[in-house]
């Protein structure tokens, strides 16, 4: 079956990178996809597109044109600008795509970038991000966000929250659940029979036995001690030394305590290659690891590598 890609915020680089991704992948039917959006938003008029009524029809046209499930936006776009008036249509596209994968009419979901400020101001969007919204649509309580590139896979135990709130959001129950979901995904989705999971500390030097913070002693170490009974875990590791090449060679995936602990090394090591994978959903979801990039929109300057990799990973996970 076909992968569906959402429009994301069409005022950003989403439509451009979808067209560029189709150019890269059009000769490879194993990565076949269709795009849900308004064809008026596609910036390169030299790239052909064809309307389809159902994802299954994408295979008939994919080699010659970008298959488009048309969703017309109520308001014209202003490239590179925040447009709260388009929030409702952006959300409708996401809901359409989720319905297609949940009803087995599409094989996987790849989401183009959204801007939460646009959605918040235009539709009172109550979610911290894409991941949390998709989890709500799937009736899932504990989605896990993985970021992956060829040299590193990372999972932040907490996602889009202020740094000051992180210590109070880390819990034995929550961290244990994140580790379990990650371990299962490494086996089932990535084919690693006995994954080695590295766990970071929260504080500098992983707390230095309580001298630099108590979260390691009260939460992280007890969780690791318990989880070690059924899986391979190392840690807690000092976050400033666990991402150099020799350290990365010792584990398959790293779980960190907060957003930047995970995303700074991932984006440093593979900025254009990173893929966001949501674990714990009932369907496969990937996305490029970048935002709407309003400052690049309309300049034909956006790099499609992350989106191409997100499509390839969705296809690979589907086959597995």
ZAROTOR-687355 format. One record per residue (C-alpha): residue in three letters; z, x, y. Coordinates in steps of 0.02 Angstrom, whole numbers. Each point is the difference from the previous one (the first is absolute). Layout:
N
   rest       up     east    north
    ALA        Z        X        Y
...
***
This chain:
320
   rest       up     east    north
    UNK        0        0        0
    UNK      -19       45      183
    UNK      128       77      118
    UNK       27     -100      160
    UNK       27       87      166
    UNK       76      -91      147
    UNK      -62       10      178
    UNK      165       64       67
    UNK        2       -2      190
    UNK     -186       -3       43
    UNK       31       71      174
    UNK       49      164      -85
    UNK      -97      113     -116
    UNK       10     -114     -153
    UNK     -179      -67        4
    UNK      -71      173       34
    UNK       87       86     -145
    UNK      -47     -141     -119
    UNK     -183       24       42
    UNK       15      189      -19
    UNK       92      -24     -166
    UNK     -140     -110      -65
    UNK     -126      136       44
    UNK      104      125     -100
    UNK       24     -112     -152
    UNK     -155     -112       -9
    UNK      -75      101     -142
    UNK      159       -9     -104
    UNK       21     -176      -72
    UNK      169       45      -75
    UNK       69       -5      179
    UNK      -83     -164       46
    UNK       82      -99      139
    UNK      -28     -142      122
    UNK       66      -19      177
    UNK       85     -155       70
    UNK      -35      -13      184
    UNK     -115      -52      142
    UNK     -169       89      -13
    UNK      -12       -4      190
    UNK      135      135       -3
    UNK     -101      125     -102
    UNK      -45      135      127
    UNK     -148       88      -85
    UNK     -146     -121        1
    UNK     -104      123     -102
    UNK      112      -29     -153
    UNK      -57     -154      -97
    UNK      121     -136      -52
    UNK      -19     -157     -104
    UNK      106     -158        1
    UNK       78      -51     -166
    UNK      100     -153      -49
    UNK      105       79     -138
    UNK       53      179      -42
    UNK      -97       -8     -164
    UNK     -161       -5      101
    UNK       33      172       74
    UNK      -75       89     -150
    UNK     -170      -77       38
    UNK      -11       78      173
    UNK      122      147        5
    UNK     -131      134      -31
    UNK     -107      -62      145
    UNK      118      -80      125
    UNK      183      -21       44
    UNK       58     -164      -80
    UNK       91     -109      127
    UNK      111     -150      -31
    UNK      -17      -75      172
    UNK      154      -48      100
    UNK      -49      -39      179
    UNK      129       45      132
    UNK       35     -130      134
    UNK       -2      127      142
    UNK     -124      140       39
    UNK       69      174      -22
    UNK       28      130      134
    UNK      -21      165      -88
    UNK      147      117       20
    UNK      115     -130       78
    UNK      154      -93      -58
    UNK      -49     -182      -24
    UNK      145     -113      -49
    UNK     -120     -148        1
    UNK      -77       68     -161
    UNK      167       11      -92
    UNK      -21     -166      -89
    UNK     -170       46      -72
    UNK       60      173      -54
    UNK      141      -84      -98
    UNK     -117     -131      -74
    UNK     -113      137      -69
    UNK      147       85      -85
    UNK       56     -164      -77
    UNK     -178      -35      -63
    UNK       -9      172      -80
    UNK      170      -17      -84
    UNK      -51     -169      -70
    UNK     -157       77      -74
    UNK       95      136      -93
    UNK      142     -113      -54
    UNK     -123     -124      -75
    UNK      -95      140      -88
    UNK     -158      -28      102
    UNK        9      181       59
    UNK       65      154      -88
    UNK      100       81      139
    UNK       41       -7      185
    UNK      -34      137      127
    UNK       66      -41      174
    UNK      -71       66      163
    UNK      125       48      135
    UNK       93     -130      103
    UNK      101       20      159
    UNK      172      -78      -13
    UNK       19      -15      190
    UNK     -159     -105        5
    UNK       63     -111     -141
    UNK      175      -13       72
    UNK      -60      -53      172
    UNK     -140     -111      -62
    UNK       77      -85     -151
    UNK      187       41        0
    UNK      -31      107     -154
    UNK      176       17      -76
    UNK      -35      143     -121
    UNK       35      185       20
    UNK     -176       42      -59
    UNK     -147      -36     -114
    UNK      101       43     -155
    UNK      138     -124       36
    UNK     -125     -139       42
    UNK      -94       26     -163
    UNK      164       -2      -96
    UNK       43     -167       80
    UNK     -170      -72      -49
    UNK       32       62     -177
    UNK      181      -62       -7
    UNK       61      177      -29
    UNK      170       56       66
    UNK      -14      188      -20
    UNK     -171       72       42
    UNK      -13      188       -9
    UNK     -117       98      114
    UNK      -81      153      -76
    UNK     -106      122       98
    UNK     -116      108     -104
    UNK     -123      141       26
    UNK      -69      123     -128
    UNK      146      121       25
    UNK      148     -118       24
    UNK       70     -172      -38
    UNK      148      -60      104
    UNK      104     -159       10
    UNK      117      -37      146
    UNK      153      -96      -61
    UNK        6      -88      169
    UNK     -157      -37       99
    UNK      -28      -63      177
    UNK      175       -2       72
    UNK       84       99      141
    UNK       73      166      -53
    UNK      174      -55       56
    UNK       -5     -141     -129
    UNK      -48      107     -149
    UNK      176       50      -60
    UNK       54     -181       -9
    UNK     -158      -54      -91
    UNK       16      124     -142
    UNK       97      -74     -145
    UNK       30       37     -183
    UNK      -90     -161      -49
    UNK     -149       26      116
    UNK      -27      182      -41
    UNK       16      -34     -186
    UNK     -131     -137       11
    UNK     -119      113       97
    UNK       17      136     -132
    UNK      -30     -124     -143
    UNK     -155      -73       81
    UNK      -68      172       40
    UNK       31       65     -175
    UNK      -87     -151      -77
    UNK     -149       18      117
    UNK      -21      185      -39
    UNK      -11      -46     -184
    UNK     -104     -158       10
    UNK     -112       33      149
    UNK      -17      188        0
    UNK       10       34     -186
    UNK      144      126        3
    UNK      104      -33     -156
    UNK      158       90       60
    UNK       -8       16      189
    UNK      116      120       88
    UNK       73      -81      157
    UNK       73      104      141
    UNK      130      -83      112
    UNK       36       62      174
    UNK      166       -3       89
    UNK       23      -97      160
    UNK       89      134       99
    UNK      -46      181       38
    UNK       19      111     -153
    UNK       30     -159     -104
    UNK      171      -18       82
    UNK       73      169      -51
    UNK      129      -80     -116
    UNK       55     -124      131
    UNK       15      119      147
    UNK     -158      -68       84
    UNK       11     -180      -56
    UNK       72     -110     -136
    UNK     -151     -100      -58
    UNK      -46      127     -133
    UNK      174       -2      -76
    UNK       26     -188       11
    UNK     -174      -67      -42
    UNK     -139      121      -41
    UNK       87      112     -128
    UNK       79     -146      -97
    UNK     -172      -83      -11
    UNK      -82      160      -62
    UNK      139       27     -126
    UNK      -25     -176      -68
    UNK     -191        4        1
    UNK       -5      167      -91
    UNK       51      -89     -158
    UNK     -170      -82      -16
    UNK     -122      105      103
    UNK      -33      173       68
    UNK       73       23      175
    UNK       40      151      106
    UNK      104        0      159
    UNK       65      -34      123
    UNK     -111      130       81
    UNK        1       60      178
    UNK     -149      -87       81
    UNK      -48      155      100
    UNK      -34      105     -156
    UNK      -68     -123     -129
    UNK     -180      -11       59
    UNK      -67      177       -5
    UNK     -125       36     -141
    UNK      123       80     -123
    UNK      124     -143       23
    UNK     -134     -135      -21
    UNK      -53       78     -165
    UNK      167      -51      -76
    UNK      -20     -189       18
    UNK     -129     -141       -7
    UNK       66     -109      140
    UNK      131       17      136
    UNK      115     -139       62
    UNK       70       28      173
    UNK      129      -98       97
    UNK     -101      -51      152
    UNK     -175      -18       70
    UNK      -29      167       86
    UNK       77      103     -141
    UNK     -145      -64     -107
    UNK     -143      -17      122
    UNK       16      163       96
    UNK      -33      110     -154
    UNK     -131     -121      -68
    UNK      -99       -4      162
    UNK       20      187       26
    UNK      -66       39     -173
    UNK     -137     -131       -9
    UNK      -21      -90      166
    UNK     -175      -69      -29
    UNK       24      -22     -188
    UNK      159     -104       -9
    UNK        4     -170      -83
    UNK      135     -133       12
    UNK       38      -86     -166
    UNK      121     -145      -11
    UNK      101        3     -161
    UNK       90     -149      -74
    UNK     -131     -132       44
    UNK      -84     -108     -130
    UNK     -169       68       59
    UNK      -72      168       51
    UNK        4       37      185
    UNK      -53      159       89
    UNK      -40       42      180
    UNK      -48      149      107
    UNK      149       98       62
    UNK      -34      -22      186
    UNK        4     -132      134
    UNK     -125      -96      105
    UNK      -39      150      112
    UNK      -52     -105      150
    UNK      -32      162       95
    UNK     -141       45     -122
    UNK      -76     -173      -19
    UNK     -180      -19       56
    UNK      -35      187        3
    UNK      -65       23     -178
    UNK      133      134      -15
    UNK      114      -71     -135
    UNK       21       93     -164
    UNK      -27     -112     -151
    UNK       73      120     -131
    UNK      166      -91      -17
    UNK      -86     -169      -23
    UNK     -123       72     -126
    UNK      148       73      -96
    UNK       93     -166       11
    UNK     -149      -91      -76
    UNK      -19      131     -137
    UNK      186       -9      -40
    UNK       -5     -190       -8
    UNK     -146       10     -121
    UNK       87      133     -104
    UNK      162      -99      -10
    UNK      -99     -154      -49
    UNK      -81       91     -144
    UNK      170       66      -59
***
